[in-house]
Amino acid sequence: MDTFLDYEVPPCPNVPAGLPRQRLVVLSPIWLGETLLLEYPDGSIHTLRGRCGPEPGEPCPLRIFWTRHHPQGPPVALAIGGGHGLRLRNLSDPDAPAQGWPFLALAESLIPWEVLEVIGPAPPVKDREILLLA
C-alpha cells in the first residue's frame, strides 16, 4: 500500500506564486536534513534549504524522497521544504541572488551519497497496464 504526503506552499516572498496542495506518493524512506550541498557538473556549488515560519521565512528541515507524478511514470528524487518552499543559493557566485522554489527535482547525478544511503536507488518503473476493449 502506498504512503502519501500532502504538501503545499501558500504564496509568500520566497515563492510568490505558491504551490497548490499536492498529494505526493512516497516511494522510499525520507532523508531529513538542514542543508544540502549540490555540486553541479560545471563545478558550481549550491546550498539547498527548506523554508518555513513567519515572514520572510526561516530555515526548516529539508526532505528528499523518491516519488512519481503518475503511477507508470518515472521515479524522481524530490526535495521539499516547509510552508515557504526551498531556498537555493549559489556559493560559487556570491553576487547571485538566492532563488526560491516550491520544490526541486534532483537529477540522479546530483544526489549526494548521504541522501542515497537513506532513500536508496530509484525504484523501478511500473509496467504500463494495457486494457483491451472487446
SERO-4910 file (N, C-alpha, C, O; in steps of 0.05 Angstrom, whole numbers):
BEGIN
 pado doro    nc1    nc2    nc3   cac1   cac2   cac3    cc1    cc2    cc3    oc1    oc2    oc3
  Met    A     17    -24      0      0      0      0     18     25      0     37     26     15
  Asp    A     11     44    -16     27     68    -19     23     87      5      1     88     17
  Thr    A     44    102     11     43    123     31     42    150     17     56    153     -4
  Phe    A     27    169     27     24    195     14     32    217     33     30    214     58
  Leu    A     42    239     22     49    263     37     35    286     23     39    290     -1
  Asp    A     20    302     38      7    326     27     26    349     31     38    353     52
  Tyr    A     30    365     10     49    387     10     38    411     -5     27    408    -27
  Glu    A     40    435      7     32    459     -7     49    482      3     61    481     25
  Val    A     51    503    -13     65    527     -6     47    550    -12     42    556    -36
  Pro    A     36    564      8     20    587      3     37    609     -9     61    610     -5
  Pro    A     25    627    -25     41    650    -35     56    664    -13     45    670      8
  Cys    A     82    668    -17     99    681      3    122    694    -11    126    690    -35
  Pro    A    138    711      3    160    724    -11    180    705    -24    191    712    -45
  Asn    A    184    682    -13    203    663    -24    192    650    -49    207    645    -68
  Val    A    166    644    -50    152    632    -73    127    647    -78    105    639    -69
  Pro    A    129    670    -92    105    688    -96     80    674   -107     58    681    -99
  Ala    A     84    656   -125     60    642   -137     50    620   -119     27    611   -123
  Gly    A     66    611   -100     58    589    -83     56    563    -98     65    561   -121
  Leu    A     45    543    -86     40    517    -98     15    505    -85     14    501    -61
  Pro    A     -6    499   -102    -30    487    -90    -23    460    -78     -3    448    -84
  Arg    A    -41    451    -60    -37    426    -46    -32    403    -66    -47    400    -86
  Gln    A    -11    388    -61     -4    365    -78     -4    340    -60      4    342    -37
  Arg    A    -14    319    -70    -13    293    -56     10    277    -70      7    269    -92
  Leu    A     32    273    -55     56    261    -65     57    232    -55     55    227    -31
  Val    A     62    213    -73     66    185    -65     95    183    -56    113    193    -69
  Val    A     99    171    -33    126    168    -22    136    139    -27    124    120    -17
  Leu    A    157    136    -44    166    110    -53    191    101    -39    203     80    -46
  Ser    A    201    116    -19    226    109     -5    225    121     23    207    136     30
  Pro    A    245    114     39    248    129     64    254    159     57    263    165     35
  Ile    A    249    176     76    252    205     72    278    214     86    282    209    110
  Trp    A    296    226     70    320    238     81    313    265     93    299    281     80
  Leu    A    321    270    118    317    296    131    344    309    137    362    296    146
  Gly    A    345    335    131    370    349    137    365    379    137    344    389    127
  Glu    A    383    394    148    381    423    148    390    436    122    377    454    112
  Thr    A    412    426    111    424    438     87    435    416     70    445    396     80
  Leu    A    433    419     44    444    400     25    462    416      6    454    436     -5
  Leu    A    486    406      2    505    417    -18    501    402    -44    502    378    -45
  Leu    A    496    417    -65    493    406    -92    516    415   -109    521    439   -112
  Glu    A    531    395   -120    554    401   -137    547    396   -166    542    373   -173
  Tyr    A    546    417   -182    538    415   -210    561    407   -228    584    412   -220
  Pro    A    556    395   -251    578    388   -269    597    411   -277    620    406   -283
  Asp    A    586    435   -278    603    458   -285    622    467   -262    637    486   -265
  Gly    A    620    453   -240    637    460   -217    624    478   -197    635    482   -175
  Ser    A    601    489   -203    588    507   -184    576    491   -161    568    468   -164
  Ile    A    575    503   -138    564    490   -114    542    508   -103    545    532   -100
  His    A    519    495    -98    495    509    -88    487    496    -61    493    473    -56
  Thr    A    475    512    -44    463    501    -19    433    502    -23    421    520    -34
  Leu    A    420    482    -12    391    479    -13    381    477     15    391    461     31
  Arg    A    361    493     23    350    493     49    320    495     48    309    508     30
  Gly    A    306    483     67    277    486     70    272    513     83    288    523     99
  Arg    A    248    524     77    240    550     89    212    546    101    195    533     89
  Cys    A    207    558    124    181    558    137    180    581    157    198    598    158
  Gly    A    159    582    173    157    601    194    145    628    185    134    630    163
  Pro    A    147    648    202    135    674    196    150    688    173    173    680    167
  Glu    A    138    708    162    151    723    140    178    732    149    181    740    172
  Pro    A    198    732    132    201    723    105    208    693    103    214    683     82
  Gly    A    207    679    125    213    651    125    239    645    140    259    661    138
  Glu    A    240    623    154    263    615    169    272    587    160    255    573    148
  Pro    A    297    579    164    305    552    157    289    531    171    281    535    194
  Cys    A    283    510    157    269    487    169    279    462    155    293    464    135
  Pro    A    273    438    165    283    414    153    276    411    123    254    419    114
  Leu    A    295    400    109    293    394     81    286    364     79    298    348     94
  Arg    A    268    356     62    260    328     59    265    320     30    258    334     11
  Ile    A    277    296     26    282    286     -1    273    257     -1    280    241     17
  Phe    A    259    249    -22    249    222    -24    242    216    -53    240    235    -70
  Trp    A    239    191    -60    231    183    -87    200    184    -89    186    176    -70
  Thr    A    191    195   -111    162    197   -117    159    194   -147    178    191   -162
  Arg    A    134    194   -156    128    195   -184    102    210   -188     84    209   -171
  His    A    101    224   -211     77    240   -217     53    224   -225     30    231   -220
  His    A     58    201   -238     38    184   -249     45    155   -241     68    149   -239
  Pro    A     25    138   -237     32    110   -228     52     96   -246     68     80   -237
  Gln    A     51    101   -273     70     88   -291     93    107   -299    109    101   -316
  Gly    A     94    130   -286    115    150   -293    142    143   -281    143    125   -264
  Pro    A    162    156   -290    189    151   -279    192    162   -251    179    182   -245
  Pro    A    208    149   -234    212    160   -207    229    185   -208    246    188   -226
  Val    A    226    202   -189    241    226   -187    248    231   -157    232    226   -140
  Ala    A    273    239   -152    281    247   -125    272    276   -121    282    294   -134
  Leu    A    253    279   -103    241    305    -99    250    317    -72    250    304    -52
  Ala    A    259    342    -73    266    357    -49    244    377    -43    235    392    -60
  Ile    A    234    377    -18    214    396    -10    223    408     17    239    396     31
  Gly    A    212    431     23    218    445     48    193    446     65    179    426     69
  Gly    A    188    470     76    165    474     93    145    492     79    143    492     54
  Gly    A    130    508     95    109    525     84    118    547     66    102    560     53
  His    A    144    552     65    155    572     47    173    560     25    189    574     13
  Gly    A    171    534     21    185    520      0    215    517      6    223    509     28
  Leu    A    231    522    -15    260    518    -14    275    543    -21    264    561    -34
  Arg    A    300    545    -12    317    567    -19    343    555    -30    356    539    -17
  Leu    A    351    563    -55    375    553    -68    394    577    -71    387    597    -83
  Arg    A    418    574    -60    438    595    -61    463    584    -75    473    562    -69
  Asn    A    473    600    -94    497    593   -109    522    603    -94    527    627    -93
  Leu    A    536    584    -81    560    591    -66    583    599    -84    602    613    -75
  Ser    A    583    590   -109    604    596   -128    603    625   -138    623    635   -148
  Asp    A    580    638   -135    576    666   -144    562    681   -122    538    682   -121
  Pro    A    578    693   -103    566    706    -80    548    730    -88    531    738    -72
  Asp    A    550    740   -112    533    763   -121    507    753   -132    488    769   -135
  Ala    A    504    727   -138    479    717   -149    458    716   -127    463    707   -104
  Pro    A    434    726   -133    413    725   -112    403    696   -107    404    679   -125
  Ala    A    395    691    -83    384    665    -77    357    662    -92    344    682    -98
  Gln    A    350    637    -98    325    631   -113    306    616    -95    315    598    -80
  Gly    A    281    622    -96    260    608    -81    245    589   -100    238    597   -122
  Trp    A    239    565    -90    225    545   -106    205    530    -88    210    528    -64
  Pro    A    182    521    -98    165    505    -82    176    477    -77    172    466    -55
  Phe    A    191    466    -97    204    440    -95    226    439   -115    227    457   -132
  Leu    A    242    419   -114    264    415   -134    267    386   -139    270    370   -121
  Ala    A    265    378   -165    271    351   -173    301    348   -177    313    365   -192
  Leu    A    313    328   -166    342    325   -168    349    303   -188    339    281   -187
  Ala    A    367    311   -207    378    291   -225    394    270   -208    406    278   -188
  Glu    A    393    245   -216    407    225   -201    436    231   -197    448    225   -176
  Ser    A    449    244   -216    477    251   -215    482    273   -194    505    276   -186
  Leu    A    462    287   -185    465    308   -165    459    299   -136    464    314   -117
  Ile    A    448    275   -133    440    266   -107    465    258    -91    479    239    -99
  Pro    A    472    272    -69    495    265    -53    492    237    -41    470    227    -36
  Trp    A    515    224    -36    515    197    -25    501    194      1    488    174      6
  Glu    A    502    215     19    489    213     45    458    212     42    445    201     59
  Val    A    448    224     20    419    222     14    413    195      3    393    182     11
  Leu    A    429    185    -16    424    159    -28    426    137     -8    412    116    -11
  Glu    A    442    140     13    444    120     34    417    116     48    411     95     58
  Val    A    401    138     49    375    137     62    353    129     42    337    111     48
  Ile    A    352    143     19    329    139      1    333    115    -18    314    105    -30
  Gly    A    358    106    -21    364     83    -38    363     91    -68    359    114    -74
  Pro    A    368     71    -85    367     76   -114    338     81   -123    319     76   -109
  Ala    A    336     92   -147    309     97   -159    293     72   -160    303     51   -169
  Pro    A    267     72   -152    251     49   -155    246     43   -184    247     61   -201
  Pro    A    240     18   -191    235     11   -219    209     24   -229    191     30   -214
  Val    A    209     29   -255    185     39   -268    165     17   -270    172     -6   -279
  Lys    A    141     22   -262    120      2   -264    112     -3   -293    113     15   -309
  Asp    A    106    -29   -299     97    -35   -326     70    -22   -331     53    -20   -313
  Arg    A     66    -12   -355     41      0   -362     19    -21   -364     24    -43   -375
  Glu    A     -4    -15   -354    -27    -33   -357    -39    -29   -385    -43     -6   -393
  Ile    A    -44    -50   -398    -57    -48   -425    -85    -60   -422    -89    -83   -415
  Leu    A   -104    -42   -427   -132    -51   -426   -142    -57   -453   -140    -41   -472
  Leu    A   -154    -81   -456   -165    -89   -482   -195    -85   -481   -208    -95   -463
  Leu    A   -205    -72   -501   -234    -68   -503   -245    -89   -522   -235    -92   -545
  Ala    A   -265   -103   -513   -276   -124   -530   -303   -116   -540   -316   -131   -555
***
